[in-house]
Amino acid sequence: MYKTIICAIEATSEGKQVLAKAVEMAKFYESKLFVMHVLPYKVLPKDYQKELKDKIYPKIEELCADFNIRKKQRLVKVGKPYELICNEAIKKKADLIMLGTHSKKGIQALIGSTANGVANYAHCDVTLVRIAKKTK
């Protein structure tokens, strides 16, 4: 059913949870899987963008290594997250985008989030993975 999946993650343990679900889905459907991380900055000098990317690459690489995701399947971009994720899905002809949600409430729900933006603007299916909360 799904030929190409874009999995948008943060370089955190929560991102690993989302990636695990995406890998499971990609195996089930025998899909191509691309992992994407977006640094949410609008206007930054190119050299500073490179510095930020260089800092995040090892973290993304570490997350992806656990799932044998090759370098050419990993993307790190700088900009507005939901726009870049949706544009990359179009570019890669993805039929599914997967990303995590924290179920924000209050003012965060009014302002919106990456998950909300992707769900509203994507040209393909979107699966939101609920992040398991840590118990004390």
C-alpha positions as a printed Julia matrix, in Angstrom:
136×3 Matrix{Float64}:
  0.0    0.0    0.0
  2.78   2.48   0.87
  5.76   2.6   -1.47
  7.66   5.51   0.1
  7.54   6.73   3.7
  9.0    9.94   5.12
  9.63   9.71   8.86
 10.17  13.12  10.46
 11.92  12.84  13.8
 13.64  14.81  16.5
 17.09  13.63  17.59
 15.76  12.33  20.93
 14.52   9.14  22.54
 11.03  10.2   21.43
 12.33  10.39  17.87
 13.6    6.85  18.25
 10.09   5.7   19.22
  8.66   7.27  16.07
 11.44   5.82  13.92
 10.84   2.33  15.34
  7.18   2.54  14.24
  8.19   3.83  10.8
 10.7    1.0   10.34
  8.02  -1.49  11.34
  5.6    0.04   8.82
  8.24   0.13   6.07
  9.04  -3.56   6.62
  5.38  -4.51   6.57
  4.72  -2.7    3.26
  8.23  -3.27   1.84
  8.51   0.51   1.45
 11.43   2.87   0.91
 12.01   4.81   4.13
 13.54   8.27   4.42
 14.34   9.79   7.81
 14.12  13.56   8.08
 15.07  16.04  10.79
 14.3   19.74  10.46
 16.11  22.43  12.4
 13.29  24.94  12.96
 15.0   28.18  12.02
 13.79  30.64   9.43
 16.69  32.95   8.68
 20.22  31.96   9.54
 23.55  32.61   7.85
 24.63  29.65   5.67
 27.76  29.0    7.75
 25.71  28.81  10.95
 23.21  26.48   9.24
 26.13  24.21   8.35
 27.39  24.31  11.94
 23.95  23.32  13.27
 23.65  20.52  10.72
 27.13  19.26  11.6
 26.11  19.08  15.27
 22.86  17.19  14.6
 24.17  14.68  12.02
 25.9   12.43  14.61
 22.71  12.24  16.68
 20.59  11.35  13.64
 23.24   8.88  12.52
 23.16   7.21  15.92
 19.38   6.86  15.85
 19.44   5.52  12.3
 22.29   3.08  12.95
 20.08   1.07  15.31
 17.75   0.42  12.36
 20.36   0.04   9.58
 19.16   3.16   7.77
 21.74   4.21   5.21
 23.19   7.7    4.89
 21.42   8.42   1.59
 18.09   7.79   3.35
 18.73  10.54   5.95
 17.88  14.21   5.47
 18.64  17.22   7.66
 17.12  20.54   6.6
 16.83  24.03   8.07
 13.57  25.97   7.91
  9.87  25.72   8.64
  9.34  22.07   9.63
  5.88  21.33   8.24
  6.63  23.02   4.9
  9.93  21.2    4.42
  8.44  17.85   5.43
  5.48  18.24   3.05
  7.73  19.46   0.21
 10.12  16.54   0.7
  7.18  14.14   0.59
  6.18  15.6   -2.78
  9.76  15.47  -4.05
 10.22  11.83  -2.99
  6.69  10.9   -4.14
  5.96   9.66  -0.63
  2.55   8.24   0.09
  2.94   8.38   3.88
  4.49  10.79   6.36
  5.04   9.61   9.93
  5.87  11.89  12.84
  5.4   12.11  16.57
  2.9   14.1   18.55
  2.99  15.23  22.14
 -0.71  16.19  22.32
 -0.03  19.77  23.38
 -2.85  21.61  25.05
 -3.66  25.21  25.86
 -1.8   27.96  24.02
  0.37  25.43  22.13
 -2.77  23.88  20.65
 -3.95  27.32  19.49
 -0.6   28.21  17.93
 -0.27  24.85  16.24
  2.56  22.42  15.85
  4.57  20.59  13.22
  2.21  17.61  13.43
 -0.81  19.87  12.91
  0.85  21.65   9.99
  1.83  18.41   8.29
 -1.62  16.89   8.83
 -3.25  19.94   7.22
 -0.87  20.5    4.28
  0.43  17.08   3.27
 -0.53  15.71  -0.13
 -0.41  12.15   1.18
 -1.45  10.12   4.22
 -0.1   11.18   7.6
  0.34   8.93  10.61
  0.91  10.54  13.98
  2.73   8.4   16.51
  1.79   9.17  20.07
  4.93   9.46  22.17
  4.95   7.23  25.24
  5.31   9.32  28.36
  8.07   8.43  30.78
  6.82   7.1   34.08
  8.51   7.98  37.34
